[in-house]
């Protein structure tokens, strides 16, 4: 009796999957990274806006959003976060914003928690990008703190950081707060009962950094 071939099911890529890829690739080309869920929300929001404006269905609206339109969306986002200096070597940027040592520690811890939240919500193929993105930021905090130990010993004003690095850290932490608050997956070991507290803590830490860079 002949044996039939077994077929392998491959998850079908959707229109949104392909547009998220284009959006994230455009951002990555300038050194900026965003989680796929957030990128998908932005693109879906644009689809709905076009559908409402033109009085058409969302399926029809998607036909108007080609790759160049999606790339333009990414470029607008880059313009909005120009203060983070996407693509620049932040270790060479002017260090003008003082952070007390305790707040440096809180920020490092918040980034580590945010990285775990992001990693829990990314497909395996993108985990490397997530780790690299957060590791670079954590490394920057570590290097600047170590450097300050020799150059700013006894300075009560705190350790001087580039404003762009702090803004970037705030965005990463804020994005993780949004994921936790809006039903994203939680890292292993964090119970569902801790969701609201985790989101609130990350939001507080992100808002604190934003406030400091606004006045520094």
N, C-alpha and C positions, 0 to 999 in steps of 0.2 A: 504494500500500500504506500503510495507516494506521500511524503511528508511536506506540508506546506511551509512556506517561508514565514518566519515571524517578523512582523513589522515593528519598528521602533517609533514610538510617538515622540515627536519633537515639539515642544511648546510653540504654538504659532505666534509669530511676532506681529504686533498690531501696528496700526498707523501711529499711535501715540508712542510706542516703543522706538520707532525709527526717528521720530521728531525729537524725542528726548536725547537720543544719541547725537543728533546734529547740534542741539542746544548745548549739551555738555561739552562736546568737542570744541565748539567755538569759545566757550568760557575757558577751557583747559589750555587753549592756545595762548591765552594771556595770563596763565598762572592762577586762574580762579577755579574753584571746585564747588559744586553744589550737589546735594543728594538728589537721587532720581525722583523720589516722591515729590519734593518741592518743585523740581523742574516740571514734572507732570501736571502739578496743580496750576502752575503759571500758564502752561500751554493750553490746558483745558479751559482756564479762565478766558484766555484770548479767543478760543473757539466760540465760547458762549457769547462773548462781547460782539464778535463779528456776526453771529447768528441773529442777535437782537437788533443790531444796527441795520442789517440788510433784510431782516424779516424772512429769513430762510431757516431751514433745519440745521442742526449742528453737523449732520453728515455733509450737507452742502457747504457749510462754512469751512469745513476741513479742506475742501478742494482749493480754497483761496489761500491756504497757509502752506506755501511751498517752502523749500529749504532756505531760500534767501530771506523770506519773512521771519522764519525761526531764527536765523542767524542775526537778523536785525534786532530781534527781541533780546538775544544774548548780548549784543553790543550795547544796547540801551542799559542793560543791567550793569555792564562793565563801567559805563559812564557814571551811573549812580553810585558805584562803590569806588570811584576813582581815588577817594581818600585812602583806600587800602593799598594803592599803588600796585595793581595787579601786574605780575611778571617781574617786578623789581626785586633786587636783593635787599631785603629789609635790614639785614645786618649792617649795611652801609648807610642806611637812612639816618637822618638826624635824630638823636635821642633827646626828646624835649618834654616828655610827660613823666613826672615822678610818681612811682607807685611804692607805698609802704611795703616792707618785706612780707608782712602778714597777707596783704592783698595779692602779692605775687604768688604766694603759696595757694591761696584760694583759687586763683585763676588757673594755675597748673592743675589743681585737682578738678576744677570744672571742665577743663579741656579733656582731661582723661575720661571723665564721666560722659561727656558729649561724644567722644570718639566711640565709646562702647554702644551708645544709643544709635549713632549713625551706622556702625558696623552691623548691628542687629537688624537694620532695615535695608541693607544693601544686598543685592545678589552676589554670590560668591565671586563672580568674574570681576566685580568692582571693588572687592575688599582691599586689594593692594593699593588702589588709588586713595581710598579713605585713610588707610594707615599712613601712607606717605604724606598726605595733606596735613593730618594732625601731628604726625611725628616731626615734621619740619617746623611747625609752630611751637611745639613743646621744646624742641631743640633750641629755637631762638630764645625762648624765655630762659632756658638753662644757661646758654652761653652768655647772655647779657647779664644775668645774675652773678655768674662766676666772675665775669670781667669787672663788675662793679665792686666786688669784694676787695679788689686791689686798688681801684681808682676812686671809690667813693666811701672808703672806710670811715665810719663815724658820722656820716651825713644823715641827719635826722629827716631830711626832706624825702628820702626814699630813693629807690633805684630808678634811673632814667631809662625810659623805653621809647622807641619810635611810635608815634601816634598811629601809624598805619598798621603796625603789628597788633596793637591793642584793639583797633577797629576790626581787624580780621578775626582775632580771637573772639571778640564779642559776637560777630556774625555766626561763627561756628557754634558757639554755645547757645545762641538764640535759636538757631535752626534745630538743634537737638531738643531744646525746650518745646518747640512747636511739635516735633514728632511725638514727644512724650505726652503732650497735652491733647493731641488730636488722634489718639488711638494707635500710634505706631508701636512696633514691637519693642518690648523692654529687654534689656540685656539679661542673660542668664543670671539667676540668683537674686533678681530684684522682683519682689512680689507685686501683683496688681494693686494691692492696697497702698503701695508706695508711689504709684504713678503721679498723683497730684502733687505730692511733696517734692518729687524729683523735678517735675516740670517747673514748679514755683521756685525752687532753689536755683536751677539753671537760669531761669528768667531773671531772677534777682542779680545773679553774678554778671549776666550779660548787660543788664541795664546799668549796673554800677560801672562797668568799663566804658560804656558809651557816655555816661555822664562825666567821667574823668577826662576822656579825650575831648569832650566838648568845651571843657574849661581849661584844659592844659595847653 
